[in-house]
Amino acid sequence: MNIGRGRPQSALRKYIDFLENNNDENNVIQENIENNVMQDNIANNIIQRNIKNIILYGSPGAGKTHNTQKLISLIESGMPEKYIFETITKNELKDIADIDDIKDKVKFITFHQNFGYEDFIEGFRPNEDGDIELKNGVFRQICIEAQTNLDNSKSNNYFDFESFLNDFSQEVESQDKFVIDKNLTIVVKKKINGEFQSFKVGGRVKDQSLTKDIIQRDFESFIKEQIKKYQDIKPTYESQSMYHGNAPYYFKLYEAMKKYLNNTDCSYKSSKSELQNYYLVIDEINRGNISKIFGELITLIEEDKRDTFEVTLPYSKKPFKIPSNLYIIGTMNSTDKSIALIDIALRRRFTFLKMEPNLELVRDETAKDIMQQLNEKITEKLSADYALGHSYFMKIQNGDDLDFALEYKIKPLLEEYFYGDEQGLKSVLEIIKNNEDDDNE
């Protein structure tokens, strides 16, 4: 059919007019379509996502941190990548699906100038006993959790360590002193958030801790009789010792845990686990020294190298790879540092989604007018990357709210933007002054 000229083109124009004039009905239809697509994707588990590294960038107040939760909820919903990215970049105010049910699979951190490899991957840290030991950083820890889930999703039969440890630690807590033998007792030690941290050793032995990471590393091997004596319990890092310094105590603990396992009615053997997504959200990702923080792992985060390429970590000497079910989501303030400065480290490895200020999210008409005027002047004098975000103006309901926001939130930001440029600063402050004059009339 020829749509370049004549009657077919006219008919097409009328159809477009019809769609535009029935926008509300179309929105309902579109929502129904989206819901059906979402349910089909979840039911059929057909979504295979290629993009796992995403950065939301924009000026202050443009909704970057807010949209990370929306991004996670959309990924969990099963919607296609194209729809997800289009929805995020529209930056509209929509209800966000509650992600509390997966909060144990989401970790939030903030990069800063002093954040380093030891915080992110692994490093030596003092423990509660004052000894120095090798500890996992936040990135390595979530990679271990995601990798465990990925491996269990492929296995037809695996040991549910978390459930077992939870039940065993409750049994320990239910007793005043949990006796391992006549010389050894243990109590449960937890982190501030209530999460299990370690077993504290008592009895003749004092001030020693048996930590979760070592127990998790060894216990399944112990019940499979791959650890037959305490000398088989390896140290946490390369040292002159052939076995762990607390190996005798770990071995006795494993014997007690095995006895509990054999006496319990519960089965901790599970069939294939459901594959889950894990998320690491890095706020202010451009404020950290990327090479210093990621080290040799910067290459491994690329999507096509997940699950396949691995490196040997310098401290623990252990092989390490990044699983494909881990999403790395960053936020970046475009006024804090030029994007061009981090192109080499991040640009090729991340997909960038721009968060632009959305004037339509501001309800107060006076606030909306001032935001528009300020952003036009800022764009003229600096660039659109410095435009004020809508979050500064969204909660304004009256003149007092507006005056407070302008005086204590907007003015300090403008003074920072135009530091050393008196004429530029004067031009934007004049817009604020005109608003104050209107209020006084």
C-alpha angles and dihedrals in degrees: 000000000000110000095170096087145358132026101338090061091051091051090050090051091053091050091052090049089051091053093048092049092051097049097138093054090047090052090055091049091047092050090051091050091049092049092050092048090049094051092046091050093049093045095047097035089218101143112110107179121205100187115073102154115069134167124195109204136178146110124309114290095018093122103259098142091039091054095052089074091046089050092052092048091050092050090050091049092064098239118154118268094245092055092046094051093045091050093049095047091050085065095204125164106251132151111276119223111245110257095187090107090063099034091117087062095050124075125186123202136162124222120223137164095274095046109111148172092277091058094044107036113010139314146157114278135167114258128214090276093056094251123127115245138164112262133186119248121226094265096049091046095054090044089055091050093047092045091051090053091046092051093046091050088060096044123086092207128024138159114255096221097172093056092045094048091048091053094043093049089050088053090051091049092050090066128066089226123009105212118214093174136327091286101038135061131164139206129190119256119196137191122248090266091055095255117141112261110168149320112263112219120228138170117065090346115071137194099007125132130206104206131213096237093057093044091049091047094052114024099081089048088051095054088047087055093241087125106055102161136020091256087069091066105098126217120256093246140009111296141142091266118091092213141024117290091234093040095122090055094045090050092053090046091052090052090053092046092050090050090052090048092052092048098046123095092217123098116219094184108106135188121238111325122232112257111246134191120237125202134205111191114197113194117204091010093173094058093070128076098255097197091048094047102042097032113172091352096073090092094047094061090071110111095235092054097051116117091007116060120057139178134203110248112235098227105037095028088221126138113252135187134169117246123231094233093067120097120200111204120183135184122210132189105222092203093054098064134355113262088226090067092064099037094107095053103035115008097079094042100045137056110229121216116189119222109206125189110265111213092190091068091067110088102183106086095210091050090047091052093049092046090052093048093047093048093049090053093043091050090049095048100035119000141281089268088075097051114133114256122239094241090078090062106029098091096046111119104161145011094276091054090050094048090050093050093047094048101042105024110024102036095054090049092049091049088054092047094050099037106155093010106097095172093050092048091048091053094055095040088054088065090055091045091053089055091051090050091052090052092053095052 
